Amino acid sequence: MALSAVDTISLALEHTKQQLFRPFRLGQWLRLALIGFMTGELSSGGGCNPSAFSDLKKIRNQPNGSEEFFAMPHLDPHLMGSMFMIAGITILLGCAFLLVWMYVGSVYRFILIESIITKRVSLREGWHKWHAAGRRFFLWRLVFQFAGGIFFAILVGIPLVLALLLGWFNNPEAHMLPLVLGAIPFVFLLLLFLVAAAAVWLLGKDFMAPIMAVENLDFADAWNHLLAMMKKEKGAYAGYIGMKVVLAIAAGILFGIVIVVAILLIAIPFGVAGAIAVIAAKTAGLTWTVETVTLAVVAGTVFFAILMLVSSLLSVPVTVYFPAYSIYFFASRYPKLDAWLHPPPEPIVPPVPPVLDPPPLPPLSFNDPEPIG
């Protein structure tokens, strides 16, 4: 029987309790935290504290001369060139890291699906098992993002070019009415595009990926299979998307508060250490050089890595709950996935009765019987 989006909530919650807390296994939490980070199945709670920027402004505006260390007013051209080179290398490394992260996350998507179904996490075995499927899913992500980027560029570029050609930006006050009237459909189309892109990504990772895993299909055939299934129950899948949004908002608020509190507790010692380092550097007469910039980048990277680790560990219940929610919903409509989720019980073999040794025979007598009479 097909489950509704509401009926699946309790099933996914019970599954999360069983996998994470019955019993609790630290090794599984660590592996699921890594999977959650690589696949993006984390809480939407923030890790950015806006007050930190206001505090930085206060520090810069204090008349104690500390802004001399932050403002970098006296940089020679050689240092500027080195900093631009470091920035360029950082950007290239960031792009390379993004591609690697997408590729590993694509393989981990299938490891996550299997871990939800079997309640067992094995990264090394799962990587060898799902490497081919992950590569196909990675290609779909590239195609999806490339197509979305082109469509977004067209959607934004055409109105901007028209406005520039008409000269509306040269004198905005004189063209306020056409700018406002033109912005209304532009904003509407932009929101429609963002909603459609989010829905495609949601359907791809929640439903297309399980089809690829079960039937060993490429993303084109799996997507066509999914569309054929969705035509039969458009309302059910629309309700799923709506409920998924509601659950994501609730989880984002709940886990966002928990993560922000944890980050604040971690940021306090780092902030104290950073303030001591700045005061010590100012006292020693240090200025921004290639060495100090590199040291600051390394310290910031370490701090960011610690924040991501804590966020991933705290978000493990989300990492398990939402894939379980999608799998239970989809399995009730996809018999092959349901057979994987609910395998038939192993046949009960009746116990074989023990083989008993036959009773011992009476000893043979070779004496002739005595004659009678």
C-alpha positions in Angstrom: 0.0 0.0 0.0 1.4 3.4 -1.0 2.2 5.6 2.0 1.3 9.3 2.1 3.8 12.0 2.9 2.3 12.3 6.4 2.3 8.6 7.1 6.0 8.3 6.3 7.0 10.8 9.1 6.6 8.3 11.9 8.3 5.5 10.0 11.3 7.6 9.3 11.5 8.8 12.9 11.4 5.2 14.2 14.0 4.2 11.7 16.3 7.0 12.9 15.9 5.9 16.5 16.7 2.3 15.7 19.8 3.1 13.6 21.4 5.7 15.8 20.4 4.9 19.3 19.5 1.2 19.5 22.3 0.7 20.1 24.5 3.9 20.0 27.7 3.3 18.0 30.2 6.1 17.9 31.9 4.7 14.8 28.7 4.7 12.9 28.0 8.4 14.0 31.5 9.4 12.7 31.0 7.7 9.4 27.5 9.1 9.0 28.8 12.6 9.8 31.3 12.3 7.0 28.6 11.0 4.6 26.3 13.9 5.7 29.0 16.4 5.0 30.0 15.0 1.6 26.4 14.5 0.4 25.0 17.8 1.8 22.5 16.1 4.0 23.1 18.5 6.8 20.9 20.8 8.8 20.1 24.1 7.1 20.9 25.8 10.4 23.4 28.6 10.0 27.0 28.8 11.1 27.4 32.4 10.4 27.0 34.8 13.3 26.1 38.3 12.0 27.1 39.9 15.3 30.6 38.8 14.6 30.8 41.3 11.7 29.5 44.1 13.9 32.0 43.2 16.5 34.8 43.4 14.0 33.6 46.8 12.9 33.6 47.9 16.5 37.2 46.7 16.8 38.2 48.5 13.7 36.6 51.7 14.8 38.2 51.8 18.2 40.8 54.5 18.6 43.5 52.3 20.0 45.4 51.8 16.8 44.5 48.2 16.4 43.1 49.0 12.9 46.6 49.4 11.8 47.1 45.7 11.9 43.8 44.9 10.1 43.7 47.7 7.5 47.0 46.9 5.8 47.6 50.5 4.6 51.3 50.2 3.8 51.7 47.3 1.4 54.4 47.3 -1.2 53.7 46.1 -4.8 55.7 42.9 -4.3 53.5 42.0 -1.3 50.4 42.9 -3.2 51.5 40.6 -6.0 52.1 37.8 -3.6 48.7 38.2 -2.1 47.0 38.2 -5.4 48.9 35.0 -6.3 47.8 33.4 -3.1 44.2 34.5 -3.8 44.4 33.0 -7.3 45.8 29.7 -6.0 43.2 29.6 -3.3 40.4 30.0 -5.9 41.9 27.3 -8.1 42.2 25.0 -5.2 38.7 25.8 -4.1 37.3 24.9 -7.6 39.3 21.6 -7.5 38.0 20.9 -4.0 34.5 21.6 -5.2 34.7 19.0 -8.0 36.3 16.4 -5.8 33.6 17.1 -3.1 30.9 16.6 -5.7 32.4 13.4 -7.0 33.0 11.8 -3.6 29.5 13.0 -2.5 28.0 11.4 -5.6 29.4 8.0 -4.6 28.5 8.6 -0.9 24.9 9.2 -2.0 24.6 5.5 -2.8 26.5 4.5 0.3 24.0 6.5 2.3 21.1 4.8 0.6 22.5 1.4 1.4 23.3 2.3 4.9 19.7 3.5 5.5 18.3 0.2 4.1 20.7 -2.1 5.8 21.4 0.0 9.0 25.1 -0.7 8.4 27.7 1.8 7.2 30.8 0.6 5.4 32.8 3.3 3.5 35.5 1.2 2.0 33.2 -1.7 0.9 30.6 0.8 -0.3 33.1 2.8 -2.3 34.0 -0.2 -4.4 30.4 -1.3 -4.7 28.9 2.0 -5.7 31.7 3.7 -7.5 30.2 3.2 -11.0 26.8 4.4 -9.9 28.3 7.4 -8.2 30.2 8.3 -11.4 26.9 8.3 -13.4 25.2 10.4 -10.7 28.2 12.8 -10.7 27.7 13.3 -14.5 24.0 14.1 -13.9 25.0 16.7 -11.3 27.4 18.3 -13.8 24.7 18.4 -16.5 22.2 19.7 -14.1 24.4 22.5 -12.8 25.7 23.4 -16.3 22.1 23.6 -17.7 20.9 25.5 -14.7 23.8 28.0 -15.0 23.1 28.6 -18.7 19.4 29.1 -18.0 20.1 31.4 -15.1 22.6 33.5 -17.2 19.9 33.8 -20.0 17.2 34.7 -17.5 19.3 37.4 -15.8 21.3 38.5 -18.9 18.5 39.3 -21.3 16.7 41.8 -19.0 20.0 43.5 -18.1 21.1 43.8 -21.7 17.7 45.3 -22.7 17.8 47.7 -19.8 21.3 48.8 -20.8 20.4 49.2 -24.4 17.4 51.3 -23.5 19.5 53.5 -21.2 17.4 52.9 -18.2 20.4 52.6 -15.9 21.9 55.9 -17.1 19.1 57.9 -15.5 17.2 55.5 -13.2 15.0 58.3 -11.8 13.5 59.1 -15.2 12.8 55.4 -15.9 11.6 54.3 -12.5 8.2 53.1 -13.8 9.5 50.8 -16.5 12.2 49.5 -14.1 9.6 48.6 -11.5 7.2 47.1 -14.0 10.0 45.1 -15.6 11.3 43.9 -12.2 8.0 42.3 -11.2 7.9 39.6 -13.9 11.7 39.2 -13.6 11.5 38.5 -9.9 8.6 36.1 -10.5 10.5 34.2 -13.2 13.6 34.1 -11.1 11.7 32.6 -8.1 10.0 30.1 -10.4 13.4 29.1 -11.8 14.8 28.6 -8.3 11.8 26.6 -7.1 11.9 24.4 -10.3 15.7 23.8 -9.9 15.3 22.9 -6.2 12.5 20.5 -7.1 14.5 18.8 -9.8 17.5 18.4 -7.4 15.2 17.0 -4.7 13.6 14.4 -7.0 17.0 13.5 -8.4 18.7 12.7 -5.1 15.6 11.3 -3.4 14.1 9.1 -6.2 16.3 9.0 -9.3 19.4 7.8 -7.3 17.5 4.8 -5.7 16.3 3.8 -9.2 19.9 4.0 -10.4 21.0 1.9 -7.5 18.4 -0.8 -7.8 18.3 -1.2 -11.6 21.9 -0.2 -12.5 20.7 2.5 -14.9 22.3 5.7 -16.2 20.7 9.0 -15.1 18.7 9.5 -18.4 16.9 6.1 -18.2 16.4 6.5 -14.5 14.9 9.9 -14.9 12.5 8.8 -17.6 11.5 5.9 -15.3 10.9 8.3 -12.5 8.8 10.6 -14.7 6.6 7.7 -15.8 6.0 6.7 -12.2 5.2 10.3 -11.1 2.6 10.7 -13.8 0.4 8.1 -12.0 0.5 10.0 -8.7 1.2 13.6 -9.3 -0.6 14.7 -6.2 1.3 12.3 -3.9 4.6 13.5 -5.1 3.6 17.1 -4.9 2.5 16.5 -1.3 5.9 14.9 -0.7 7.7 17.9 -1.9 5.6 20.2 0.2 6.0 18.1 3.3 9.7 17.8 2.7 10.0 21.6 2.7 8.0 21.9 5.9 10.2 19.2 7.6 13.4 20.8 6.3 12.3 24.2 7.8 11.5 22.7 11.1 14.7 20.7 11.2 16.7 23.7 10.1 15.3 25.8 13.0 15.8 23.1 15.6 19.3 22.0 14.6 20.3 25.5 13.6 19.8 26.6 17.2 21.8 23.7 18.5 24.6 24.2 16.0 24.8 28.0 16.6 25.0 27.4 20.4 27.8 24.8 19.9 29.6 27.2 17.5 29.5 30.0 20.0 30.9 27.8 22.7 33.7 26.8 20.3 34.3 30.4 19.0 34.9 31.8 22.5 38.3 30.1 23.1 39.3 30.8 19.5 38.3 34.4 19.8 40.3 34.8 23.0 43.3 33.1 21.4 42.9 35.3 18.3 42.7 38.5 20.4 45.9 37.5 22.3 47.6 36.7 19.0 46.7 40.2 17.6 47.8 42.0 20.7 51.1 40.0 20.7 51.7 40.7 17.0 51.0 44.4 17.5 53.4 44.5 20.5 56.1 42.7 18.5 55.6 45.2 15.7 54.5 42.6 13.1 52.7 43.7 10.0 51.0 41.9 7.2 53.5 39.8 5.2 53.3 36.7 3.2 54.1 34.6 6.3 51.5 36.3 8.5 48.8 36.1 5.8 49.6 32.4 5.3 49.4 31.9 9.1 46.0 33.7 9.2 44.7 31.5 6.4 45.8 28.3 8.0 44.3 29.3 11.4 41.0 30.2 9.6 41.0 26.9 7.8 41.5 25.0 11.0 38.7 26.9 12.7 36.4 26.3 9.8 37.2 22.6 9.7 36.4 22.3 13.4 33.1 24.1 12.9 32.2 21.7 10.0 33.1 18.7 12.1 30.9 19.8 15.0 28.1 20.7 12.7 28.3 17.3 10.9 28.3 15.4 14.2 25.3 17.3 15.5 23.4 16.8 12.2 23.7 13.1 12.0 20.0 12.6 12.9 19.1 14.8 10.0 21.5 12.9 7.8 19.6 9.7 8.6 16.1 11.0 8.9 15.5 12.6 5.5 16.9 9.8 3.4 14.9 7.4 5.4 11.8 9.5 4.8 12.3 9.5 1.1 13.2 5.8 0.9 10.1 4.7 2.9 7.8 6.9 0.8 9.3 5.8 -2.5 9.6 2.1 -1.5 5.8 1.9 -1.0 5.5 2.8 -4.7 8.5 1.0 -6.1 8.4 -2.7 -5.6 12.1 -3.4 -6.3 13.1 -0.9 -3.7 10.6 -2.3 -1.2 12.0 -5.7 -1.8 15.5 -4.4 -0.9 14.1 -2.5 2.1 12.0 -5.5 3.4 13.8 -8.6 2.3 11.9 -11.9 2.8 12.8 -13.7 6.0 15.3 -16.4 5.8 13.6 -19.8 5.6 13.5 -21.6 8.9 15.4 -24.9 8.6 14.0 -27.5 11.1 16.6 -28.8 13.4 18.0 -32.1 12.4 17.5 -34.7 15.1 20.7 -36.1 16.5 21.8 -39.5 15.2 21.6 -42.0 18.0 23.9 -44.9 18.1 22.0 -48.3 17.9 21.8 -50.2 21.1 24.7 -52.6 21.6 24.1 -56.2 20.5 24.5 -59.0 23.1 27.9 -60.6 23.1 28.2 -63.6 20.8 28.8 -67.0 22.5 30.8 -69.6 20.8 30.1 -72.4 23.4 28.0 -75.3 22.1 24.8 -75.6 23.9 24.6 -78.4 26.4 22.6 -81.4 25.1 19.1 -81.7 26.3 18.1 -84.9 28.2 
